[in-house]
Amino acid sequence: MPADAPAAFFCYSRDDSDFALRLAEDLKVAGANVWIGELDTGGGEDWSMAIEAAMAECRSMIVVLSSSSVASKHVRAEYLFAFDAGKKLSRFCTAIVRPHFTYGFFNKWISERTMPGVSSCCVGLWV
């Protein structure tokens, strides 16, 4: 894994783009090296190849949980990829949701609903 590889990959449903982008931007401003597709892919870049490469390089994954992401095949494929690769998984909830049973193995539970300053409290995890 390259020394300058992003520490965390953002996994989220497109329906949660506003939340995910705000959180990623807050973490980046605070100095965290995180990767999120909407900010870190270049024009003309093969989206699926960029996502796969970023997931492979990142040490951990941040999964944004919502009713949309829980229902998404793509989100599930991404977090199972990270789990199988032994990456650290953290989740952020945009609402109270009933997650798919495979979400039970997450090692962190941080909810914006219960922790309004979630961006600032997590910077140290991925710097």
Residue, then its C-alpha position, 0 to 999 in steps of 0.5 A: m500500500p503506497a505511503d500516500a494512499p488515502a486512509a479511508f474510502f467513502c462508501y455511500s448511496r447516491d441518495d446520500s451524496d450531500f451528507a457524504l460530500r459534506l463529511a468528506e470535505d470537513l475531514k479533508v479540511a481538517g487534514a484527513n486523507v480520505w477518498i470519495g468518488e465525486l471529489d477524487t475521480g478525474g474527468g474521463e476516468d473509468w469510474s468503476m476502475a477508480i473505485e476498485a483501485a481506491m478501495a484496494e489502496c485505502r486502509s479503511m472504509i467509511v460506510v454512510l448508512s441510510s435506507s438507500s444505502v442499506a438497499s443498494k447492491h453496490v454499497r453492499a458489494e463495496y463494504l463486503f470487498a473491504f471486509d474480505a480484505g480485512k479493512k477497518l470499517s466504520r459507519f455513519c448513520t444519516a437516520i435510524v435504519r434497520p441495516h441488512f444483517t451483514y452490517g453487524f460486523f462493523n467495529k464503530w457506531i457513530s451517528e450524526r443524529t446523536m453526535p452533531g459534530v461528527s466530522s470534527c470528532c473523527v478526524g484523528l481516526w483517518v489522518 
